[in-house]
């Protein structure tokens, strides 16, 4: 795999590690809430871009709109990089968080981010790690 892709994947892994810290924190704290929302957005952004890199470089799939996470998610699902439609739900939440000016959206979704979405990110991380190991062998 290309160095750019590997660097982005490493950034995703670091972001996921930081986001996972939310599991140990007080989710009623305003600072923790805003940090969790911000880190979720960054982690999601890195995840779909890693998916796009894999689709293009490994599978030669290019028939999606370049800047469209929704199309990348659809193709990633078809390529079995992700195995759950919850990623579309994650995209919707990420988009809502971009306009959360009073923490109402993050308060609504923080439990789901910590209880479900981190696990989806972890499953994706494991899948990509296996691909990286395969390509290195």
C-alpha positions in Angstrom: 0.0 0.0 0.0 1.0 3.6 -0.6 2.8 5.5 2.1 0.1 8.2 2.1 -2.6 5.6 2.8 -0.5 4.1 5.6 0.0 7.5 7.2 -3.7 8.2 7.0 -4.4 4.8 8.5 -2.0 5.4 11.4 -3.6 8.8 12.0 -7.0 7.0 12.1 -5.6 4.5 14.7 -4.3 7.3 16.9 -7.6 9.2 16.7 -9.5 6.0 17.5 -7.3 5.5 20.6 -8.0 9.0 21.7 -11.7 8.7 21.1 -11.8 5.4 23.1 -10.6 7.4 26.1 -14.2 8.7 26.3 -15.2 5.2 27.7 -13.2 6.1 30.8 -14.5 9.6 31.2 -17.5 11.4 32.8 -19.8 11.9 29.8 -21.8 14.5 31.6 -18.9 16.9 31.7 -19.2 19.6 29.1 -15.5 19.5 28.1 -15.6 15.7 27.8 -18.7 15.9 25.6 -17.3 18.5 23.3 -14.0 16.6 23.0 -15.8 13.3 22.3 -17.8 15.0 19.6 -14.8 16.6 18.0 -12.7 13.4 18.1 -15.6 11.3 16.8 -15.8 13.7 13.8 -12.1 13.5 13.1 -12.1 9.7 13.5 -15.0 9.3 11.1 -13.4 11.6 8.6 -10.2 9.6 8.7 -12.1 6.3 8.5 -14.0 7.1 5.3 -10.8 8.5 3.7 -8.9 5.3 4.5 -11.8 3.4 3.0 -11.5 5.5 -0.2 -7.8 4.9 -0.4 -8.3 1.1 -0.1 -11.1 1.1 -2.7 -9.0 3.0 -5.2 -5.6 1.4 -4.6 -6.5 -2.2 -3.7 -9.7 -2.8 -5.6 -9.4 -0.2 -8.4 -12.9 1.1 -7.6 -13.2 4.7 -8.7 -16.9 5.0 -9.7 -17.9 7.2 -6.7 -18.0 11.0 -6.2 -14.6 11.9 -4.9 -15.7 14.0 -1.9 -18.8 11.9 -1.0 -18.5 9.9 2.2 -21.9 8.4 1.5 -20.7 6.9 -1.8 -17.5 5.7 -0.3 -19.4 4.0 2.5 -21.7 2.2 0.0 -18.7 1.0 -2.0 -16.9 -0.1 1.2 -19.9 -2.1 2.2 -20.0 -3.8 -1.2 -16.2 -4.5 -0.8 -16.9 -5.9 2.7 -14.6 -3.4 4.3 -17.4 -2.6 6.7 -20.2 -5.0 7.5 -22.9 -2.8 9.1 -25.3 -0.2 7.8 -24.7 1.7 11.0 -22.0 3.6 9.2 -24.7 5.5 7.3 -26.1 6.4 10.7 -22.7 7.5 11.8 -22.4 9.7 8.8 -25.7 11.4 9.7 -24.6 11.9 13.3 -21.2 13.3 12.1 -23.1 15.8 9.9 -25.4 16.8 12.7 -22.4 17.4 15.0 -21.0 19.8 12.5 -23.8 22.1 13.4 -24.0 21.5 17.2 -23.6 24.9 18.7 -25.2 24.2 22.1 -24.1 20.6 22.7 -27.6 19.3 22.3 -26.6 16.9 19.5 -23.6 15.5 21.3 -25.6 15.0 24.5 -28.2 13.1 22.4 -25.6 10.9 20.6 -22.7 10.6 23.0 -23.9 7.3 24.5 -24.2 5.8 21.1 -20.8 7.0 20.0 -19.2 5.5 23.1 -21.4 2.4 23.2 -21.6 1.4 19.5 -19.6 3.6 17.1 -16.2 3.0 18.8 -16.8 -0.7 18.3 -17.5 -0.2 14.6 -14.4 1.8 14.2 -12.4 -0.9 16.0 -13.8 -3.6 13.7 -12.8 -1.5 10.7 -9.3 -1.0 12.2 -8.9 -4.8 12.6 -10.0 -5.4 9.0 -7.6 -2.8 7.6 -4.8 -4.1 9.8 -5.3 -7.5 8.3 -5.1 -6.1 4.8 -1.9 -4.2 5.7 -0.4 -7.4 7.1 -1.5 -9.3 4.0 0.1 -6.7 1.7 3.3 -6.8 3.7 3.7 -10.6 3.5 
